[in-house]
Amino acid sequence: MHAADGVIFATPVYSMNVSALLKTFIDRLFYICHRPLFFDKKALLLSTTGALGLKGVLYYLKLIVGVWGFEVVCSVGLKNNPIQISEMKKQENNQKLEKAASAFYNSFQKKRRSPGLKDVLIFHSQRASFGDPEQSSLVDYTYWKEKGWLRSEAKYYVDIPVNPVYNAIGWMAEQVLRRNIQKELAKTQK
């Protein structure tokens, strides 16, 4: 993944979630959720199902790889009846795949999009969580400090335009979370 310009994350829906193989992969790389590093990478998400679960699986994948730093270019969910798939459904699935492949390919010619509100909230929440070496892992704190993400003027992980309203909402959420963390820490020290 370090050498790639983009990564395709693909999984069938198993029990309304990603496959065990992909879940193990995600769990083994969980530390990246604390120390994101793939901000110069694009991601395409792909999932298949016989009936249900596409929306939840694609949401979960988007959240995880987004926190890892990837810019999720597009998500594709394909429904395939395991017993019989019609020609019309095959054509529909092929059109979805072609559209996603084209968007993924073309994304490499474009700069990273500005983060959405959820992305900004995740940044500020993590900064509240990792901003004090006494309240978080020293490894996480050091990583965030070295990246410059703990500076008050940092609005996001990378230097891209951030909607000022999103930044203000994120900052307020960060302050509330910091107070809650301090209250919880005070309770445990009694």
C-alpha positions in Angstrom: 0.0 0.0 0.0 2.9 2.4 0.7 4.1 2.1 -3.0 0.6 2.3 -4.6 -1.1 5.5 -5.8 -4.4 3.9 -5.0 -5.9 0.8 -3.4 -9.0 -1.2 -4.2 -10.6 -2.6 -1.1 -13.0 -5.5 -2.1 -15.1 -7.9 0.0 -18.2 -9.9 -0.2 -20.8 -9.3 2.4 -20.6 -12.1 5.1 -23.1 -12.0 7.9 -23.8 -8.3 7.2 -20.1 -7.4 7.5 -16.8 -7.6 5.6 -15.3 -11.1 5.2 -13.2 -12.5 8.0 -10.1 -12.2 5.8 -10.6 -8.4 5.3 -11.6 -8.0 9.0 -8.4 -9.6 10.1 -6.4 -7.4 7.8 -8.2 -4.3 9.2 -7.7 -5.4 12.8 -3.9 -6.1 12.3 -3.5 -2.6 10.9 -5.7 -0.9 13.5 -2.8 1.2 14.8 -3.1 3.2 11.6 -6.5 4.5 12.9 -4.4 6.2 15.6 -1.5 7.1 13.4 -3.0 7.7 9.9 -0.5 7.8 7.0 -2.1 7.2 3.6 -3.1 10.8 2.8 -1.5 10.8 -0.7 -3.5 7.7 -1.7 -6.9 7.1 -3.3 -9.2 4.3 -2.5 -12.0 2.5 -4.4 -14.4 0.4 -2.3 -16.1 -2.7 -3.8 -18.6 -5.1 -2.2 -20.9 -7.8 -3.4 -23.9 -9.5 -1.9 -26.6 -12.0 -2.7 -29.2 -9.9 -1.0 -28.5 -7.5 2.0 -25.7 -5.7 3.7 -24.0 -3.6 1.0 -24.8 -0.2 2.6 -23.4 -1.1 6.0 -20.3 -2.8 4.6 -19.4 0.1 2.4 -20.1 2.6 5.2 -17.7 0.6 7.5 -15.0 0.4 4.8 -15.3 4.1 4.0 -14.9 5.0 7.7 -11.9 2.7 8.3 -9.9 3.6 5.2 -10.8 7.3 5.6 -9.4 7.3 9.1 -6.3 5.6 7.7 -5.9 8.6 5.4 -7.2 7.4 2.1 -9.4 9.7 -0.1 -12.3 7.4 -0.9 -13.0 8.2 -4.6 -16.1 6.0 -4.9 -17.9 3.0 -3.5 -19.5 0.3 -5.6 -22.1 -2.2 -4.3 -23.1 -5.1 -6.5 -26.1 -7.4 -5.9 -25.7 -10.9 -7.4 -28.3 -13.5 -6.9 -26.1 -16.6 -6.3 -28.6 -18.9 -8.0 -29.4 -16.9 -11.1 -28.3 -13.5 -12.3 -30.2 -11.9 -15.2 -28.5 -10.4 -18.3 -30.0 -7.0 -17.2 -28.4 -7.3 -13.8 -25.0 -8.3 -15.3 -25.2 -5.2 -17.6 -26.1 -3.0 -14.6 -23.2 -4.3 -12.5 -20.8 -3.9 -15.5 -21.9 -0.3 -15.9 -21.4 0.4 -12.2 -17.9 -1.1 -12.4 -16.9 0.8 -15.5 -18.1 4.1 -14.0 -16.2 3.4 -10.7 -13.1 2.4 -12.6 -13.2 5.5 -14.7 -13.7 7.7 -11.6 -10.9 6.0 -9.8 -8.5 6.3 -12.8 -9.4 10.0 -13.3 -9.0 10.8 -9.6 -5.2 10.4 -9.9 -5.2 13.6 -12.1 -7.0 15.6 -9.4 -5.9 17.2 -6.1 -7.4 15.8 -2.9 -11.0 17.0 -2.2 -11.7 19.1 0.9 -12.7 17.0 3.9 -16.4 16.7 4.8 -17.8 17.4 8.2 -17.5 13.9 9.4 -13.8 13.9 8.4 -13.1 17.1 10.2 -14.9 15.8 13.3 -12.8 12.7 13.3 -9.6 14.8 13.1 -10.6 17.0 16.0 -11.8 14.0 18.1 -8.5 12.3 17.5 -6.6 15.4 18.4 -8.5 15.6 21.7 -7.8 12.0 22.3 -4.1 12.0 21.5 -3.2 15.6 22.5 -2.1 14.9 26.0 0.7 12.4 26.8 -0.8 11.6 30.2 -4.2 10.7 28.6 -3.1 8.7 25.6 -0.4 6.5 24.4 3.0 8.2 24.3 3.6 6.7 20.8 0.3 8.2 19.5 1.0 11.6 21.2 4.6 11.7 19.7 3.3 10.8 16.2 0.7 13.5 16.3 3.2 16.1 17.7 5.8 15.2 15.0 3.1 15.6 12.3 2.2 19.0 13.6 -1.4 18.0 14.1 -1.5 19.1 17.7 -0.8 22.8 16.8 -3.9 24.9 17.3 -3.7 26.2 13.7 -3.9 22.7 12.2 -7.3 22.2 10.7 -6.8 18.8 9.2 -4.2 16.1 8.6 -3.0 17.6 5.3 -2.9 21.2 4.1 -6.0 21.5 2.1 -8.9 23.9 2.3 -11.3 23.1 5.2 -14.8 24.6 5.3 -14.6 27.2 8.2 -18.0 26.1 9.5 -16.8 22.5 9.7 -13.6 23.6 11.4 -15.6 25.6 14.0 -17.9 22.7 14.7 -14.9 20.3 14.9 -13.1 22.7 17.3 -16.2 22.9 19.6 -16.5 19.1 19.5 -12.8 18.8 20.4 -13.2 21.1 23.4 -16.2 19.1 24.7 -14.3 15.8 24.2 -11.2 17.2 26.0 -13.4 18.2 29.0 -15.0 14.8 29.1 -11.6 13.0 28.9 -10.3 15.2 31.8 -13.4 14.4 33.9 -13.0 10.7 33.3 -9.3 10.9 34.1 -10.1 12.8 37.3 -12.6 10.1 38.3 -10.0 7.3 37.9 -7.4 9.2 39.9 -9.7 9.4 43.0 
